[in-house]
Amino acid sequence: MRMLSLILWAPFFGAVLVALLPAAQPRLIRAVALFHAGLALALAWRLIAAFDRTTAAIQFAEQVVWSPTLGVSYALGVDGLSLPMVLLATLLTVVALLASESVTSRVKGYHAWLLILEFAMLGVFMAQDWTLFFMFWELTLIPLFFLIDLWGGEKRHAASLSFVLYTMGGAIFILIGLIMAYRSTPTPSFAMAAIAQAAASLPRDQQVLLLLAFLVGFGVKIPIFPLHGWLPLAHVEAPSPVSILLSGVLLKMGAYGLLRVAPMLPEATLLLQPLLVGIALASILYGGLLAWRQSDLKAMIAYSSISHMGVVLLGMSALNETGLMGATLQMTAHGLIAGALFLLIGLLYERTHSRELADYGALARVTPGFTLLITLALLASMGMPGLAGFVAELHALLGGFERWGWLMLLMSLGVLVSAAYAIRAMGQLFTGPPRPELAGLPDLRPREWAAAAPLMAGLLVLGLQPAFATDLMNVTVARLSAVFTRLP
């Protein structure tokens, strides 16, 4: 059975079906979209039981040759790096759909584009052919452009255009890198395994050029400092359900791409380690400090994402097993944290029409449900022990200390800044004098609890039982780190 194809194409056919439904039936449209996203979720999570945790090989592989002359195939597969991302993408899409009840204009188009976005994201994580990867990578631009431009805030046109221009500019560097690597293969093939083998044998100077091209291309999506210019505006102007996917999954595509190309170019990766750790630490501190200065809640979470994705790059820069495990764990943990925060802040905004911290206060007396869940997500964001963020950041810190020593004090400073803005947000949201205009604010409804509960459960499970995730990743991460330890 072609299980990965079933997962991949379920949201696509859901989008087609939604497009054929009458626009005057919004409840039917929502139900059909949620059914197909839920189907992809159920099928994806079934993979865990059949996934072999003792091998780093690509599993559930599928391949259909499209062009033998060019070496292009429809090739799918997952391993310990991609399976957690597939699980995260399917979960957050369902959460985003559950949180989209407030979308009342052009409901059909909104839900169709959201399903197309899921289709493209899953394709990126499943692709085992670089041509297929690049096609899905570029496909994510189309639904995101329309989702931001048609359903975003006041500056939505500038936000959507900025996102497309930044990402397309980065994609040019990825395409150049792929063409250069493809030309080095002895027989024409865009298969990831074939290109990895050919690229690893290139001279060091060519590897460095390739890695720099990939670093720019994937770095725009992560985003790393100073290629982050599109992120704050896109997050602030995008509808909150779209921000859930943008921060929770789309940013991970960039980190995932870097994790795929680093072992292809091992000599260049080792040579550019100082550059990687410098960018990582700059992103951690810069994102944290700007998040601390924000009064807009969505802007605060957006800038914090730059800081948290800097932790991913820091773990990668260590190139040892502990650091790489921290990077992969942080990708999953941040997906849950950012998804939960954008969900909850979006639901608050629907009730109050304000994202300014100064407009809130004493919510603990009025909305205990919001108070509990936002507090839990912010504590996870600042790396509180017992929650997913702590496990990921600890691995990245230990891996970085093993490689870089006391330079990791700068990361610790970033963690302190994260704690500062998280505690400030909790204080202004939930304490202080009661506000009469917030006295009748409704708490979370059952549908909203259904959207938030799996994210909170994930934060707790990964914090208290991290083996649930590390067992999936261990062997793949060990093989990845071995590529660099074998080099002289």
LUMLO-389860 format. One line per field, with one value per residue (C-alpha): residue number from 0; chain; z, x, y. Coordinates in steps of 0.1 Angstrom, whole numbers. Each point is the difference from the previous one (the first is absolute). Layout:
N
seq [NUM, ...];
mol [A, ...];
up [Z, ...];
east [X, ...];
north [Y, ...];
//
This chain:
488
seq [0, 1, 2, 3, 4, 5, 6, 7, 8, 9, 10, 11, 12, 13, 14, 15, 16, 17, 18, 19, 20, 21, 22, 23, 24, 25, 26, 27, 28, 29, 30, 31, 32, 33, 34, 35, 36, 37, 38, 39, 40, 41, 42, 43, 44, 45, 46, 47, 48, 49, 50, 51, 52, 53, 54, 55, 56, 57, 58, 59, 60, 61, 62, 63, 64, 65, 66, 67, 68, 69, 70, 71, 72, 73, 74, 75, 76, 77, 78, 79, 80, 81, 82, 83, 84, 85, 86, 87, 88, 89, 90, 91, 92, 93, 94, 95, 96, 97, 98, 99, 100, 101, 102, 103, 104, 105, 106, 107, 108, 109, 110, 111, 112, 113, 114, 115, 116, 117, 118, 119, 120, 121, 122, 123, 124, 125, 126, 127, 128, 129, 130, 131, 132, 133, 134, 135, 136, 137, 138, 139, 140, 141, 142, 143, 144, 145, 146, 147, 148, 149, 150, 151, 152, 153, 154, 155, 156, 157, 158, 159, 160, 161, 162, 163, 164, 165, 166, 167, 168, 169, 170, 171, 172, 173, 174, 175, 176, 177, 178, 179, 180, 181, 182, 183, 184, 185, 186, 187, 188, 189, 190, 191, 192, 193, 194, 195, 196, 197, 198, 199, 200, 201, 202, 203, 204, 205, 206, 207, 208, 209, 210, 211, 212, 213, 214, 215, 216, 217, 218, 219, 220, 221, 222, 223, 224, 225, 226, 227, 228, 229, 230, 231, 232, 233, 234, 235, 236, 237, 238, 239, 240, 241, 242, 243, 244, 245, 246, 247, 248, 249, 250, 251, 252, 253, 254, 255, 256, 257, 258, 259, 260, 261, 262, 263, 264, 265, 266, 267, 268, 269, 270, 271, 272, 273, 274, 275, 276, 277, 278, 279, 280, 281, 282, 283, 284, 285, 286, 287, 288, 289, 290, 291, 292, 293, 294, 295, 296, 297, 298, 299, 300, 301, 302, 303, 304, 305, 306, 307, 308, 309, 310, 311, 312, 313, 314, 315, 316, 317, 318, 319, 320, 321, 322, 323, 324, 325, 326, 327, 328, 329, 330, 331, 332, 333, 334, 335, 336, 337, 338, 339, 340, 341, 342, 343, 344, 345, 346, 347, 348, 349, 350, 351, 352, 353, 354, 355, 356, 357, 358, 359, 360, 361, 362, 363, 364, 365, 366, 367, 368, 369, 370, 371, 372, 373, 374, 375, 376, 377, 378, 379, 380, 381, 382, 383, 384, 385, 386, 387, 388, 389, 390, 391, 392, 393, 394, 395, 396, 397, 398, 399, 400, 401, 402, 403, 404, 405, 406, 407, 408, 409, 410, 411, 412, 413, 414, 415, 416, 417, 418, 419, 420, 421, 422, 423, 424, 425, 426, 427, 428, 429, 430, 431, 432, 433, 434, 435, 436, 437, 438, 439, 440, 441, 442, 443, 444, 445, 446, 447, 448, 449, 450, 451, 452, 453, 454, 455, 456, 457, 458, 459, 460, 461, 462, 463, 464, 465, 466, 467, 468, 469, 470, 471, 472, 473, 474, 475, 476, 477, 478, 479, 480, 481, 482, 483, 484, 485, 486, 487];
mol [A, A, A, A, A, A, A, A, A, A, A, A, A, A, A, A, A, A, A, A, A, A, A, A, A, A, A, A, A, A, A, A, A, A, A, A, A, A, A, A, A, A, A, A, A, A, A, A, A, A, A, A, A, A, A, A, A, A, A, A, A, A, A, A, A, A, A, A, A, A, A, A, A, A, A, A, A, A, A, A, A, A, A, A, A, A, A, A, A, A, A, A, A, A, A, A, A, A, A, A, A, A, A, A, A, A, A, A, A, A, A, A, A, A, A, A, A, A, A, A, A, A, A, A, A, A, A, A, A, A, A, A, A, A, A, A, A, A, A, A, A, A, A, A, A, A, A, A, A, A, A, A, A, A, A, A, A, A, A, A, A, A, A, A, A, A, A, A, A, A, A, A, A, A, A, A, A, A, A, A, A, A, A, A, A, A, A, A, A, A, A, A, A, A, A, A, A, A, A, A, A, A, A, A, A, A, A, A, A, A, A, A, A, A, A, A, A, A, A, A, A, A, A, A, A, A, A, A, A, A, A, A, A, A, A, A, A, A, A, A, A, A, A, A, A, A, A, A, A, A, A, A, A, A, A, A, A, A, A, A, A, A, A, A, A, A, A, A, A, A, A, A, A, A, A, A, A, A, A, A, A, A, A, A, A, A, A, A, A, A, A, A, A, A, A, A, A, A, A, A, A, A, A, A, A, A, A, A, A, A, A, A, A, A, A, A, A, A, A, A, A, A, A, A, A, A, A, A, A, A, A, A, A, A, A, A, A, A, A, A, A, A, A, A, A, A, A, A, A, A, A, A, A, A, A, A, A, A, A, A, A, A, A, A, A, A, A, A, A, A, A, A, A, A, A, A, A, A, A, A, A, A, A, A, A, A, A, A, A, A, A, A, A, A, A, A, A, A, A, A, A, A, A, A, A, A, A, A, A, A, A, A, A, A, A, A, A, A, A, A, A, A, A, A, A, A, A, A, A, A, A, A, A, A, A, A, A, A, A, A, A, A, A, A, A, A, A, A, A, A, A, A, A, A, A, A, A, A, A, A, A, A, A, A, A, A, A, A, A, A, A, A, A, A, A, A, A, A, A, A, A, A, A, A, A, A, A, A];
up [0, -9, 34, -5, -32, 18, 27, -26, -24, 26, 5, -37, -9, 30, -16, -33, 16, 20, -32, -16, 29, -1, 18, 18, 21, 24, 26, -26, -13, 35, 6, -32, 5, 36, -11, -25, 23, 27, -24, -7, 37, 9, -28, 9, 37, -10, -14, 35, 7, -32, 1, 6, 27, -5, -35, -15, -34, -19, 8, -17, -32, -33, -34, -35, -26, -19, -22, -3, -22, 27, 29, 15, 21, 21, 30, 35, 34, 36, 26, 36, -12, -23, 19, 30, -25, -18, 33, 10, -33, 0, 37, -4, -32, 19, 28, -25, -15, 34, 7, -33, 12, -1, -37, -16, -33, -30, 22, -30, -13, 35, 8, -34, 2, 35, -12, -29, 24, 20, -32, -8, 35, 1, -34, 12, 29, -19, -33, -7, -33, 0, -30, 19, 31, -19, -16, 33, 16, -26, 1, 36, -12, -20, 28, 26, -23, -4, 36, 12, -28, 1, 37, 17, 19, -11, -14, -16, -35, 11, 22, -27, -26, 24, 9, -37, -10, 28, -4, -38, 3, 24, -24, -27, 21, 7, -37, -9, 27, -12, -36, 10, 20, -27, -26, 23, -1, -23, -14, -2, 32, 23, 27, 34, 6, -34, 3, 36, -11, -29, 19, 29, -25, -13, 8, 32, -17, -21, 31, 17, -28, -1, 38, 0, -28, 20, 32, -16, -16, 30, 25, -14, 10, 34, 3, 11, 7, -21, -25, 23, -14, -13, 32, 25, -26, -14, 35, 12, -32, -7, 15, 33, -14, -28, 25, 17, -32, -10, 33, 10, -33, -27, 20, 6, -38, -1, 29, -15, -33, 17, 19, -34, -17, 28, -3, -38, 5, 31, -5, -7, 30, 23, -15, 5, 35, 15, -24, 9, 37, -4, -19, 25, 30, -18, -8, 36, 15, -26, -2, 38, 5, -26, 14, 34, -15, -16, 13, -27, 10, -35, -7, 32, -10, -35, 13, 26, -29, -14, 33, 4, -36, 9, 25, -28, -20, 32, 5, -37, 2, 27, -25, 29, 9, 31, -19, -31, 23, 16, -34, -10, 33, -1, -34, 14, 34, -17, -24, 30, 20, -29, -11, 34, 6, -34, 5, 35, -8, -32, 20, 25, -29, -14, 34, 7, -34, 17, 1, 22, 33, 16, -8, 22, 37, 27, -26, 26, 17, -32, -22, 20, -32, -19, 30, 5, -37, -9, 32, -8, -36, 12, 27, -28, -21, 27, 5, 33, 12, -6, -33, -36, -3, 29, -15, -34, 13, 24, -28, -21, 29, 9, -36, -5, 33, -11, -32, 8, 38, 19, -31, 10, 26, -27, -6, 37, -2, -28, 23, 27, -25, -10, 37, 3, -28, 9, 36, -10, -23, 27, 25, -22, -14, 32, 30, 10, 6, -17, -31, -3, -38, 4, 27, -23, -22, -9, 8, -23, -18, -5, -37, 12, 28, -27, -20, 29, 20, -24, -1, 38, 3, -24, 21, 31, -16, -16, 32, 23, -24, -27, -11, -19, -25, 5, -7, -35, -6, 17, -27, -28, 21, 9, -37, -7, 26, -11, -34, 17, 26, -27, -17, 10];
east [0, 13, -6, 21, -19, -33, 11, 15, -30, -28, 1, 4, -31, -18, 9, -14, -32, -3, 4, -29, -24, -25, 14, -33, 7, 27, -7, 3, 32, 15, -10, 15, 32, 3, -8, 28, 25, -11, 5, 36, 6, -14, 20, 32, -2, -6, 36, 14, -10, 17, 30, 33, 19, 32, 9, 9, -11, -29, -32, -34, 18, -19, 14, -13, 25, -12, 30, 28, 20, 1, -1, -32, -24, -31, 18, -13, 13, 5, 27, 7, 3, -30, -26, -3, -5, -27, -18, 4, -14, -31, -7, 4, -22, -29, 6, 0, -32, -17, 12, -15, -36, 3, 8, -34, 10, 10, -2, 4, 32, 15, -4, 11, 32, 7, -3, 23, 25, -1, 5, 31, 15, -4, 16, 31, 5, -7, 19, 30, 8, 13, -22, -31, 13, 5, -35, -17, 23, -11, -37, -2, 3, -33, -25, 19, 0, -38, -7, 19, -11, -37, -6, 27, 1, 3, 35, -7, 10, 35, 4, -10, 23, 29, -4, -1, 30, 22, -9, 4, 33, 12, -13, 22, 31, -15, -6, 36, 14, -21, 10, 37, -3, -20, 28, 24, -19, 16, -34, -29, -20, -18, -5, 11, 23, 17, 6, 13, 25, 12, 1, 21, 28, 2, 31, -3, -3, -29, -16, 3, -17, -28, -5, -1, -26, -21, 5, -14, -29, -11, 10, -26, -27, 14, 5, 35, 14, 2, -24, -30, -15, -32, -9, -14, -23, -12, -9, -17, -21, -8, -32, 9, -8, 24, 26, -3, 12, 25, 19, -8, 9, 13, 30, 10, 2, 31, 17, -10, 16, 32, 1, -3, 27, 26, 10, 2, 27, 19, 33, -17, -22, 29, 19, -30, -8, 11, -23, -29, 4, 5, -33, -17, 10, -7, -35, -6, 9, -14, -34, -2, 8, -25, -27, 6, -6, -33, -34, -19, -5, 3, 31, 15, -6, 13, 33, 3, -2, 32, 17, -14, 10, 35, 1, -6, 29, 22, -7, 8, 33, 13, -1, 1, -28, -12, -2, -17, -25, -7, -5, -26, -17, -2, -17, -28, -2, -1, -27, -22, 9, -5, -31, -15, 9, -13, -32, -7, 10, -21, -31, 6, 2, -33, -16, 17, 12, 33, 34, 16, 12, -11, -36, -1, 2, -14, -12, 7, -32, -21, 14, 18, 2, 19, 22, 9, 8, 19, 20, 9, 11, 20, 18, 8, 13, 24, 13, -17, 10, -27, -11, 12, 21, 23, 9, 8, 20, 19, 12, 10, 18, 19, 9, 12, 20, 17, 11, 3, 5, -7, -13, -33, -4, -14, -28, -7, -4, -25, -19, -2, -13, -27, -10, -2, -25, -20, -3, -9, -27, -15, 1, -18, -25, -11, 7, -6, -32, -32, -12, -37, 0, 14, -24, -23, 28, -10, 25, 10, -29, 0, 12, 29, 9, 0, 25, 23, -1, 23, 26, 1, 1, 30, 18, -5, 8, 32, 10, -6, 5, 24, 8, -33, 18, 36, -7, -11, 30, 29, 14, -4, 17, 28, 6, -1, 26, 22, 4, 20, 19, 14, 17, 37];
north [0, 35, 15, 31, 8, -4, 24, 25, 1, -1, 38, 7, -20, 17, 34, -11, -12, 33, 20, -19, 6, 29, 31, 4, -31, 11, -27, -27, 15, 1, -36, -13, 19, -13, -35, -1, 16, -24, -29, 11, 3, -35, -16, 18, -9, -37, 1, 1, -36, -13, 22, -19, 19, -21, 12, 33, -11, 17, -18, -4, 8, 6, 8, 6, 11, 31, 6, -26, 24, 28, -24, 15, -21, 2, -14, 1, -13, 9, -5, 12, 36, 3, -22, 24, 29, -19, -7, 37, 13, -22, 9, 37, 1, -16, 25, 29, -12, -3, 36, 13, 4, 38, 0, 9, 16, -21, -31, -24, 16, 2, -37, -11, 20, -13, -36, 8, 14, -32, -20, 21, -2, -38, -3, 19, -24, -32, 7, -21, 17, 35, 10, -11, 17, 33, -2, -4, 27, 25, -11, 12, 35, 0, -9, 22, 30, -2, -9, 31, 23, -8, -7, 19, 33, 36, -4, -34, 10, 11, -30, -25, 17, 1, -37, -10, 22, -12, -36, 0, 18, -27, -28, 13, -8, -35, -6, 11, -23, -30, 5, 2, -32, -17, 7, -19, -33, -27, -10, 26, -3, 24, -27, 13, -31, 4, 37, -4, -25, 21, 33, -15, -7, 35, 22, 20, 34, -12, -15, 34, 18, -25, 1, 38, 0, -25, 20, 31, -19, -20, 28, 23, -25, -9, 31, 8, 35, 21, -17, 3, 32, -16, -19, 26, 17, -33, -14, 32, 4, -37, -15, -17, -35, 7, 12, -34, -17, 27, -1, -36, -17, 23, 12, -36, -6, 22, -18, -33, 9, 10, -33, -18, 19, 2, -37, 4, 26, -12, 17, 34, -4, -6, 29, 24, -12, 34, 18, -22, 5, 37, 3, -22, 21, 32, -13, -11, 33, 23, -19, -1, 37, 11, -23, 16, 35, -9, 11, -18, -36, -15, 20, -12, -37, 7, 14, -28, -24, 15, -7, -35, -10, 14, -28, -25, 14, 0, -37, -6, 20, -23, -30, -25, -24, 20, 33, -15, -17, 34, 15, -26, 1, 38, -2, -21, 19, 34, -12, -9, 31, 25, -18, 2, 37, 12, -21, 15, 35, -1, -12, 29, 24, -12, 9, 33, 12, 10, -15, 27, -13, 33, -7, -31, -8, -23, -26, -27, 11, 0, -27, -28, -22, 26, 7, -36, -8, 33, -3, -36, 10, 30, -22, -25, 29, 11, -35, -10, -36, -25, 15, -6, 32, -10, -34, 15, 30, -22, -23, 30, 17, -32, -8, 36, 0, -32, 17, 37, 1, 32, 17, -16, 26, 22, -26, 0, 38, -6, -24, 27, 25, -25, -4, 38, 6, -32, 11, 35, -12, -22, 28, 25, -25, -17, 22, 36, 19, -13, 17, 6, -4, -35, -11, -20, -15, -36, -27, -28, -18, -38, 2, 23, -25, -27, 20, 9, -32, -21, 27, 3, -38, 0, 25, -21, -33, 11, 18, -30, -29, 13, -36, 1, 23, -9, -37, 11, 22, -18, -22, 26, 27, -24, -7, 37, 9, -30, 17, 28, -20, -23, 30, 7];
//
